Structure formats: C-alpha cells, structure tokens
Amino acid sequence: MSKPIRILGIAGSLRQKSYNRAALRAAAELVPDGASIEIFELDGLPGFNEDEEQQPPAKVVELKKRVREADAILLVTPEYNYSVPGVLKNAIDWASRPYGDSAWNRAGLLCHPVHRRGTLERAGRQGGSRVRYLQDGIISGGGLRRGHLSGALHCAQRT
C-alpha cells in the first residue's frame, strides 16, 4: 500500500468563527482515504523579524518543520482590503526565510482553494479573486511555480 498523502492546512484568518477556518476543519473531516489534513494554527506566530531569522521563535520552528514534513499545503484564506491577510503573508515570510532555507521548497505542492464559498458570500462577486492574484506573486516569490490541478485547486509545484 502506498504512503498516505499528508496535507498541512493553514487558515489565513485568526478569527475563531471564521468561515475559512470552518472550511478547513470540514476539509480535514472529509478528506478521502489515502490522505490526511493536519491543521496548523497561526495564532501566536510573531511578526516577521529579520533579526530573529537565524534563531527563530519556537512557533516559527514548528511551522517550518510542519511545512517540510507535508506532501502538500492547503491554504484557505479570506481577502482583507483587496489583499492577502497579514497573518498569512507573515507565515509565508517566516517559512521562506532565511534565504536558502525556505521550508516551502521541501513541500510537494502549495495549494489553495479557488472557490471560497464563505469569502464569496460575504464579499460579493469579486470576493477572493484579488487575493488569488496576489497569492500567485507571493507564492512564486517563495520559490514555487504555479500550476493547475483539476480546476478545483490552484497549485504551485516546487521548482
């Protein structure tokens, strides 16, 4: 039997009753056989500080370890003020630093849902479209190449 696919799920919202966090929890419960979703909570992750990147805080060490252990990454995120939430950008920054030690380069895929129902319902027709565009630039800046998988997921394969 083949090894199960380990997916690390990260929600881009800290709000406990966030639709995105709820969607991530539902995905973890509904994941098909042969895969598992482990959720990493961004609560308590300090703001990125280049002065600390050589000896990062424990929460950052844990984030990088979990990213490296994952076969895939699932980002579920709202759009805040036409952009990526700061907490998610902060996590991406921490995991990509210091230069030459990006944890993202060890993950098999970096994926995020294209259709985020909670976000679309709350923000109107454009909700989520701008954040996907911005995530493309942020993701490729972390050493990943964009690709598509089945139309339901937008994925970035590591280079």
C-alpha positions in Angstrom: 0.0 0.0 0.0 1.3 3.5 -0.8 2.2 6.0 1.8 -0.8 8.4 2.7 -0.5 12.0 1.4 0.0 14.4 4.3 -1.6 17.8 3.7 -0.9 20.7 6.0 -3.8 23.1 6.2 -3.4 26.7 7.1 -6.2 29.2 7.5 -5.5 32.8 6.7 -7.8 34.1 9.5 -7.3 34.2 13.2 -11.0 34.7 14.0 -12.3 31.6 15.8 -15.6 31.5 13.9 -14.1 32.3 10.6 -15.7 30.7 7.6 -12.3 29.8 6.3 -11.3 28.0 9.5 -14.6 26.2 9.4 -14.0 25.2 5.7 -10.5 23.9 6.7 -11.9 21.9 9.6 -14.6 20.4 7.2 -11.9 19.5 4.7 -10.0 17.7 7.4 -13.0 15.7 8.2 -14.0 15.0 4.5 -10.5 14.2 3.1 -10.6 10.9 1.2 -8.8 7.7 2.2 -5.2 7.8 1.4 -4.7 11.4 2.6 -4.9 13.4 5.8 -5.1 17.1 6.6 -3.3 18.4 9.7 -4.2 21.9 10.6 -1.5 24.4 11.7 -2.9 27.4 13.7 -1.2 30.7 13.1 -2.3 32.1 16.4 0.7 33.2 18.4 3.0 33.4 15.3 5.1 36.5 15.9 5.6 39.2 13.2 8.4 38.5 10.9 11.7 40.0 12.1 14.8 39.5 10.1 16.9 40.0 13.2 15.5 36.7 14.5 15.5 34.6 11.4 18.8 32.8 12.3 17.3 31.8 15.7 13.6 31.9 15.1 10.9 31.7 17.9 9.6 28.2 18.7 6.3 28.7 16.8 8.3 29.5 13.7 10.5 26.4 14.1 7.3 24.4 14.4 5.7 26.0 11.3 8.8 25.3 9.2 9.0 21.7 10.5 5.4 21.0 9.7 5.7 22.6 6.2 8.7 20.4 5.4 7.0 17.3 6.6 3.9 17.9 4.5 3.4 16.4 1.0 1.1 19.3 0.2 -0.1 22.6 1.6 -3.7 23.7 1.6 -4.2 27.5 2.2 -7.8 28.6 3.0 -8.0 32.3 3.3 -10.2 35.4 3.2 -9.4 38.6 1.3 -8.8 41.6 3.5 -8.7 45.0 2.0 -8.1 43.6 -1.5 -5.1 41.6 -0.4 -3.8 38.6 1.5 -4.3 38.7 5.2 -1.2 39.9 7.1 -1.2 36.8 9.3 -0.9 34.5 6.2 1.7 36.7 4.5 3.7 36.7 7.7 3.6 32.9 7.9 4.8 32.6 4.3 7.6 35.1 5.0 8.8 33.2 8.1 8.7 29.8 6.4 10.7 31.2 3.4 13.5 32.7 5.4 16.4 32.9 5.9 17.5 33.0 2.2 18.5 29.5 1.1 16.4 27.8 3.9 12.9 28.1 2.5 10.6 25.4 4.0 8.3 25.8 1.0 10.8 24.3 -1.3 10.5 21.0 0.6 6.7 20.7 0.3 5.4 18.8 -2.7 2.7 21.3 -3.6 1.4 24.5 -2.3 -2.4 24.6 -2.9 -5.2 26.9 -2.1 -8.9 26.7 -3.0 -10.0 28.8 -5.9 -13.7 28.9 -4.8 -14.1 30.0 -1.2 -17.8 30.0 -0.6 -17.7 31.9 2.8 -15.5 34.6 1.3 -17.6 34.9 -1.8 -20.8 35.2 0.1 -19.5 37.9 2.4 -17.6 40.0 0.0 -19.8 39.9 -3.1 -18.9 38.8 -6.6 -15.3 39.9 -6.5 -14.5 38.4 -3.1 -11.5 36.3 -3.2 -10.5 37.0 -6.8 -7.9 39.6 -5.9 -6.3 37.6 -3.1 -5.8 34.7 -5.5 -4.0 37.0 -7.9 -1.8 38.4 -5.1 -1.1 34.9 -3.7 0.4 33.9 -7.1 3.1 36.5 -6.7 3.7 35.8 -3.0 3.8 32.0 -3.7 6.2 32.3 -6.6 8.4 34.6 -4.6 8.8 31.7 -2.1 10.5 29.5 -4.8 7.3 27.8 -6.1 6.0 27.5 -9.6 2.3 27.9 -10.3 0.3 25.1 -11.9 -3.3 23.8 -12.0 -4.9 20.7 -10.7 -8.5 19.7 -11.6 -9.9 23.2 -11.7 -10.9 23.0 -8.0 -7.5 23.7 -6.7 -4.8 26.1 -7.7 -1.4 24.6 -7.0 2.1 25.7 -7.1 4.6 22.9 -7.7 8.0 23.3 -6.1 10.8 24.1 -8.6 
